[in-house]
Amino acid sequence: MKRNQETYEPFRHAAFRRFLLGGLLVQLGTAAQSLAIGWELFGRTGEPLALGFVGLAQAIPMLVLTLPAGYLADVMDRRHLVAISMAGTTVTSVLLALVSLTSGEVWLIYLLLFLDSSFIRVGGPAREAIGPLLVPDELFERSIKWRSTLAHLTGVIGPAIGGILIGINPAIAYGLSATASTAFLTIVLRTRIRAGARADRGRALRKVAEGLAFVWRKKVILGAISLDMFAVLLGGAVYLLPVFAEQIAASGSAPAWMSPEQVLGWLRAAPALGAGMMALTLTYLPPLKRAGRSLLLTVAGFGIATILFGFSTVFWLSALALFLTGVFDNVSVVIRHAVVQLSTPNEMRGRVSAVNSIFIGSSNELGGFESGLVAQLFSPVISVVSGGIGTLIVVATWAGLFPDLRRLRRMSG
C-alpha cells in the first residue's frame, strides 16, 4: 500500500498536473501533425529524400538556436519562454493547414517546418529545466516515469488519430496541433512553479561555454547523451515509415480494414505503445540499481529491433519490431533524463538541457536526413538495417570509452 501511495505522489502537486496535461496535449497534436507532414510530402513527391529534408529543415534551428535558448532559460522566466514557443508553433500549424488546403508549393512546407522547429527550440530547454521545479527532488525520478508513460500513451493515440485525420484531410491534423499548443500556452501562463536559483546574466557566450564545459567534465552525462545521440542518428527508421507503410499496404499483409493511411498511423503508434507499456512498468518498479548497464543494453536492444524492422515485409512483424524499439528506447530515455537533470545544479539546468537537446534533438532530425539520403541512394531496407548495425557498434565502443557510465548505479551520479 505504501509503495502505491508513493507511486502517485507527484500528482499531489498542481503544477506537475497542469504541465503534464499541457505537454500531453501538445504531444498529441505534434504526433498527428508529423504524420500528416510525412504522408503529404511523400504523396506529392514519391521520393524518400523528401522525407529526409524534413529532418534537415528541423535540424538547422536545433543546431543554431538551442544553446542560446539554454542561456535564456537560465536567466529569464522559463514560463515566458515556453509561452513564446507555443504561440509560435500555433501560428506555424495554422499556416501549414492553409498550405495544405490550397495545395501550396512544397518549399512552403519546408519553410514552415523550419520556423516551427525554431519556435520549439526557443522554449525547449526551458520546458526541460522546469521539470525538476514541479515536484520535490525526491519525487523527480518518479515524475519522469509518469511523464514518459503518459507521453507515450498520447504517442499511441496521436498517430492513430492522425491516420484517420489524414485520410480525410491532412489540414485537420495541423488544426489539431494548433489547438493543442494554444491550450498549453494558456496552462503555462496560469501556473505557478517552485522558485529555483537563476544564473546571473553575465556574458552570454561565457555562460553558454560554462554549460558545455560542465557536460565535458561530467563524463557520465557526456557518455549518456552522446550514446543516445549516435543511436538516434543511426536509427532513423521513423522518418521512412511512409515508404514502408505504402509497401506493406500494397503487400496485403495488413488487416483488410486498414487503409494505407491507417497502416502508417498504426506503425507510427507502435513505438509509442511499447514505450508507454515499459514506462508504466517502470513506474511501479523501484529505482534502477544498475542504471549504466541497463542503458547500454537497452540501446543495443533498440539497434537489434531496428534491424528486424528493416528486414520485415509483414505488417505484424514490422509493428512488433517498432513496438520493441519503443520498449528499449523508453528505458534509455528515463535513465538519461534523470542522470542529466539530477546531476546538474538548477542554475545550469537550462544550458545543460540545451546541450542535451543539441545532442539528441539534432541527431534525430539529422538522422532522418541521413536515412532519407541513404534510402534514396540505395534502398529503404539498406538505410534502416545499416543504422541498426551502426547502433550496435556504437554501444560496444561506448562501453569501453566511458567505464564510469558502464559502472553507474544510481541515476543521480
N, C-alpha and C positions, 0 to 999 in steps of 0.2 A: 504493500500500500504506500509506503514512504517513497519508494522509487517512482511509482506512478505520479505521486504529487510533485516530485522533483522534475519529472519529465515535462509537465505542463507549466512549470513555474514561470518561464518567460512571458506567458500570456497574461500574467497578472499586471504587466507593465503596459500602460495605454499607448505610450509612444511606439513600443515594439509592435503592438497590434495594428496600429494605424499605418506605420511604414510598411509592415508586411503586406497589408491589404493593398496599399497603393502600388507596391512593387509587383505584386501578383497580377494586378490589372494591366500594368504596363507590359509585363512578360507575355500575357495572353495576347494582347494586341500586336506586340512585336513578332510573336511566333506566326500569327496569321499573315501579317504583312510580309515577312521574309519569305514565306511560302508563295505568296502571290507574286512577289518580285521575280523569284527564280522561274516560276512557271510561265509568267508573261514574257520574260526575256528569251527563254529557250523556245517558247512557242513562236515568237516573232523571228528569231534568227536561226534556230535549229543547230546552233554551234555550242559545244561545251565551253569554248573560250569566253563566250558571252557571260557565262556563269562565273568564270574566273575573274572577269573585270568587275563583277560585283564586289568581290573581296578586295580588289585593288582600290576601288573607289572608297571603300570604308577604311582601308589600312592607312592611307595617306594622312587623314586627320588624326588617327591614333598616334602615328609617329610624330607629328608636328605639335599637337595640342596637349597631349596627355601630361607631360612634365610641367608645363606652365599651369595647367589646371590643378595639378597636385600642389603646387606652391600656393595657388589661390585658396585651395581647400584648407590650408593650414593657417591662413591669415585673415580669411573672411568668414562670414556666417555661411556655414555649409548648406543650410536650408535654402538660402537665396540662390546659390549656385545650382542646386537641384531644380529649383523652380524655373530658372532661366533655361535650363536644359530641357525640361518638359514643355515649356512654352514653344521653344524652337522646334522640337520634334512634332508637336501638334500641327504646326504650320506646314512642315515638310510632308507629313502624311496627307493632309488635305490637298496639297498640290500634286502629290503622286496620284491621288484619286482623280483629280481633274485631268492629268495627262493620260491616265488610263481610259477615262470616259471619252476623251476626244481623240484617242489613238495618236497621241503626240509622238514626237521624234524620240528614238531610243536614247540619244545622247542626253535628253532632258531627264530621263530616269536616272542615269548615272550621275548627273549633276545634283539632283535632289538627294540621291543616296550619299553623295559627298557631304552635302550640307547637313543631312540628318545625322550622319556619323560625327560631324563637327560638334553639333549641339550635344550629342550623347557624351562626347569626350569632355566637354566643359564641366559637366556635372558628375561624371563617373567616379573620380577619386573622392569627391565629397560624399557621394552615396555610400561608398565603401567605408570611409572613415567615420561616418555617422553610426554605423552598426554597433561598435563597442559602447557607444554612449546611450543606447536604447535600453540596456539591461545592466545589472551589476556584473563585474568581471567574472565572477564565479559561474554565471549563467551564460556567458558568451558562447562557449562551445556548443551548448545545448540549443541556443538560439540559432546558430549556424545550421544545425541539423534540421531544425524545424523550417527555417527559410529554404533550405535545399529541398526538403521533402515536398513542401507545398509549391515551390517554384517548378519542380519537375512535374508535379501534377498538372499545373497550368501548361507545362510544356507538352503534355499529352493532349489536353483539351484544345489548346490553341491550334496546333496543326490539324486536328480532326475537324474543328470548326472551319479553319482556313480552307481545307479541302472541299468542304461543302460550299463555302462562300465563293471561291474562285470558279467553281462550276457554274455559279450564277453570274457573277461579275467580279473581277479582282478589285474593282474600286470599293466594293463593300468591305473587303478586308482592310484596305487603307483607312476607311472611315472608322472601323472598329479600333484601330491603333490610335487614331486621333482622339477618339472619345476616352480611351483608357489613359492616355497621357494627360489629358485635361483633368480627369478625376484625381490623378496622383498629384498634379500641381495644386489642386485645392487642398488635398490632405496635408501636403508638406507645409503650406503656409498657415495651417490651423493647428499644427502640432508643436508642442514644446519638447525639447530634448535636454538631457542632463548636460550641464556645463562641463567643459574639459579645457585643459591648458591649450593655449594657442602659441604659435611661434611669433616672435617679433617680426615685423615686416622686412627689415633689413634689405639687402640687395638680392633681387630675385634670382639672379644667376647663381650667387653663392648659396642661397637656400636650396635651389634645385640640386646643386652639386652635393650638398650635405645629404640629401636623400639617396643619391647614387652611391656616395661613399659608405653610408650606413649599410646598404644592401651588400656592397662588396665586402665589408668587414664581417657581416653576419653570414658565414658560409652556409649555414643551414638554410637560411632564407634564399640565398643565391642558388643553391643546389635545387631547392624545391621548385622555385619559379622557372628556372632555366630548363629543368627536366620537363615540366608541363609545357613550356614554350615549344620545345622541339617535338614533343608528342603531338601537340595540336597542329604545328606547322606541317608535319608529315601525314597526319591522319585527317585530311580534309574531305572525307567521303561525303559529308552532308551537303556540300556545295554542288555535288554532282547528282544528287538524288533525282532531279527532274529527268536526267538521262536514263538512269536505272529504272525509275518508275514507268517511263514510257515503254522501255524494253520488256519489263515484267508484265505490264498490262497487255502488251501485244503477244506475249508467250502463252497466255491463257492460264497461268498458274495461280493468279489471284482469284478470289471469290467472284462469282458471276455478277453479283450485285454491285461490285465496286467499279466506278468509272476511273479513268486514268488519273483524274484529279484527286479522287479519294485514295487511290493506291499511293500517290505521293503523300497525301496527308497522313495516312497510317504509317508509312515508312518513316516519315519525319517525326511522328509521335513516338515511335518505338524506343529510341534512346532515352527520351524523357520518361517513358513508362519504367524502363529499367532503373534509371537514376532515382525516380521517385520511390520505387519499392525499396531500393537499397537505402535511400535516405531515411525512410520510415523505420526500417530495421535498425539503422544506426541510432536513431532517436531513442529507442528503447534499450539500447545496449550501454554498458559503462564506457568511459573514455578508452580509446585505443591505448594499449600498453607498449606496442612496438610500432610506432607511427611511421618511422623511416622505412622499415622493411615493408610495411603494408603499402606505402606509397610506391615503391619500386615494383612490387608485384602487381599492383592494380594497373599501373601504366603498361607493364608488359602484357597483361590480360587485354587491355584496350587494343594493343597492337595486333594480337592474335585474332581478336574478334573482327578487326578491320580487314585482315587478310581473308577471313571466312566470308565476309560480306562481298569483297571484291570478286571472289570466285563464284558466288551463288547466282543462279538464274531462276530460282524458285522463290515465290513470294514469302512463304512462311519461314524458309531458312534465312532469307535476307532480313526479314523482320526480327528473327531470333538473334542474328549476329548484331544488328543495330541495338537491340534490347541489351545485349551484353556489353556493348561499348558504353551504354549509359550506366550500367551497374558499376563497371570498373571506374569510369570517369568520376562518378559521384564521390567515391571514397577518396580519390586523389584530390578532388576539389575541396572537400571538407578539411582534409589534413593541411593542404597548402594554405587555405584561407585562415585557419586557426593559427598556424605557425607564423604567418606574416603579421597578422593583427596583434596577437598576444606577445610577440617578441619585439614589438615596436612601441615606443612611448607615444602618447596621444598627440603631442605637439609635432610629431613627424609622420603621423599615420597618413595624412593626405599625400605627402610626397612619396612615401614608400608604397602606398596604394597605387600611385601613378606609375611608379617603376614596375610594379607587379602587372598593372594593366597593359603597359607597353610590351612586356614580355609575353603575356598571354593573349591579349586582345589583338595586337598587331600580327602575331603568329597565326591567329585564327583566320583573319582576313587574308594575309599573305599566303597562308596555307590553301585557302580557297582559290587564289590566283594560280598558285603552283599546281594544284590539282587540275584546274581547267586547262592550263597550258600543256601539261603532260598528256591529258586526255585528248587534246586537240592534235598534238604531235604524234602520239602513239595510239592509245585507246583508253577508255574509262577504266577498264579492268587493270591494265598496267599501272595506271595512276594510283588507284586505291591499294592494290596489293604491294606495290613498291613502297608506299607510305607506311603500311603496316610493318613491313620488314625493317624499314629505317627506324621505326619506333623501338623495335626490339634491340637494335644495335645501340641506340641512344641509352636505353635502360642499362645495358651491360656496361657501357662506358661510364655512365654517371655513378654507378655503384663503386667503381674504382676511383673516380675523380673526387667524390665527396664522401669520404668514410664517416664523417660526423653525421651526415644525413642518413646513411645506412644504419648507423647505430642509434639514431634518435628514438627516444621512447615517448616522453611527454611532449605534447604539441606546443607547449609554451616555452620550449627551449630555444 
